[in-house]
Amino acid sequence: MSRSLALHLGLVALLLALNFVLPPYAHGNLARVMTLAIYAIGYNIAFGYTGLLSLGHAMFFAAGMYGAGLLLRFTEAGALPGFALGLICGAGLALAVGLLALRTAGVSFMIVTLMFSQAIYLTILYFGAYTRGDEGFVIDSAARVVAGFDLGDSGVRYLVAWALFSAALMFSLWLVNRPTGRVFVAIRENEPRARLLGYDTFRLKLQALVISATISAASGAAYGLLFGYAGASFAGVQYSIFPLLWVLLGGAGTVIGPFLGTLFMFYLIDLSSGITDAYMLIAGVTLIGLTLFAPQGIAGEIRRRFWRALP
Amino acid sequence: MSAILETRGLSRSFRGLQAVHAVDFTLERGEIRALIGPNGAGKTTFVSMLIGRLAPDAGTVAFEGRDITALPDHARVARGMAYTFQITSVFSRLTAAENVALAARRRLGTDRAAVAREVAEALARTGLGDRAEVAAEDLSYGHQRLLEIAMGLAQRPRLMILDEPTQGLAESEIAAFKALIRDLAAETTILLIEHNMGVVMELADRITVLNFGEVLAEGTPAEIHADPRVQDAYLGTERAHA
């Protein structure tokens, strides 16, 4: 077993062990962090590995959340079909958006993805009769049951979040070691060169975006199902910026970075809000410090200093 | 011998200026052809149209008898053409081995053992065997040029287009380069865009001279060397413009 596989399996094992020892408050937090870290892992495939700086990933998160949430709200289909529909919505949306947005690159790509995401946000508000707009809706706890397990129960919730997070993490590790993942990196580093090695970079970027969006949608669907709520704020600009921040803090283009960044940011806000109402001030200063002294993020810095082969 | 690459009436202009004008060009399978010409003669524009980085205004390009004018660059590479950049364009943050592996993997896919073999061979042939795990950006300029060629080798192309491969190389490196190209000529057709006349005269089977976007002359090194029109073009005397 390679060191990197050992590291990632070690994290998975550690998170499982924490289920049995953490006090209730931290236990709940970590379930939330793991669910959101799936989103960061998805974002990292597009941004960290393929170099696609999207400012509109909230639309994919929301596609998963509403795909699952609306199905449960209006039908008796159940949580598993809801989760599956969430994934399909995210993948389908990414395919459509990608075909258009990937004709652009760089700053234009940022703007186009931002605009598409805003269009989705406004669509959610427009169909307020079904989505209840900003206010959102509670997903009935009776519907959030899989094989007799209540997803709202804190123990079940932790384990489901852990299982999904672990799957996303190990998938991500597998993907970036595959030839396809290596070509994603090649596109990030030097797209014209990748084309002249015979790679159809448009198709590959579309592939990366769809994978990224599907994982992001899984996070959105899981969030809705585990925490029982869907609201339009999850489709807003803020939720497009979050994964970018998490990934930058944790280390873009590292498999473990998205989790570290999500955890760090969550506790940074949690701890600083315990000290002062102006918690964003403390969070902001810390973020500036990190960008100054570890510009490649936490895992990126570890890779630079100690472990060059960290995937 | 049969033609591996043919252009007919290939033309391209930039804002009314004819960079390449109605070029008919035939490259025979297995030869080493040099493409030379004074600065601004249209060499880079011409090869950019061959590999598909630039679309022609008029004319056609055929590779192995099939019209590829409408194909994008990556599809031409997938059919067996390779191109090394004039300005070094490697994946600078990746290791030399990974650079070459990217070139080999499109053909060999997930067969890790075959990719590793191909990488080792391409690096050894270009003399980079002991630099495999060095990041490309940490290689010397000459070694980066060689890495470009190693990436070309690993694609096992049937036609290799080398754009100014010896630019910036030291004399000793040029000697090694010449040996490598001679060795390579047994496996693939080579189109060499080159400034260094010593390299051209020594390596090329035939030479094509471009001037003002048109083919000025074509022939063996001896013929080109003796051609007064070529001398004029390079010396820029009155007759060249007449």
Chai-1 contact restraints between the chains, C-beta under 6 A:
chainA,res_idxA,chainB,res_idxB,connection_type,confidence,min_distance_angstrom,max_distance_angstrom,comment,restraint_id
A,P179,B,R105,contact,1.0,0.0,6.0,A-B,restraint_1
A,P179,B,T110,contact,1.0,0.0,6.0,A-B,restraint_2
A,A186,B,F91,contact,1.0,0.0,6.0,A-B,restraint_3
A,A186,B,L102,contact,1.0,0.0,6.0,A-B,restraint_4
A,E189,B,F91,contact,1.0,0.0,6.0,A-B,restraint_5
A,E189,B,R93,contact,1.0,0.0,6.0,A-B,restraint_6
A,N190,B,F91,contact,1.0,0.0,6.0,A-B,restraint_7
A,R193,B,S89,contact,1.0,0.0,6.0,A-B,restraint_8
A,R195,B,D73,contact,1.0,0.0,6.0,A-B,restraint_9
A,R195,B,H74,contact,1.0,0.0,6.0,A-B,restraint_10
A,L196,B,D73,contact,1.0,0.0,6.0,A-B,restraint_11
A,L196,B,V77,contact,1.0,0.0,6.0,A-B,restraint_12
A,L196,B,Y83,contact,1.0,0.0,6.0,A-B,restraint_13
A,L197,B,L102,contact,1.0,0.0,6.0,A-B,restraint_14
A,L197,B,A103,contact,1.0,0.0,6.0,A-B,restraint_15
A,G198,B,H74,contact,1.0,0.0,6.0,A-B,restraint_16
A,G198,B,V77,contact,1.0,0.0,6.0,A-B,restraint_17
A,G198,B,A78,contact,1.0,0.0,6.0,A-B,restraint_18
A,G198,B,R106,contact,1.0,0.0,6.0,A-B,restraint_19
A,Y199,B,H74,contact,1.0,0.0,6.0,A-B,restraint_20
A,D200,B,H74,contact,1.0,0.0,6.0,A-B,restraint_21
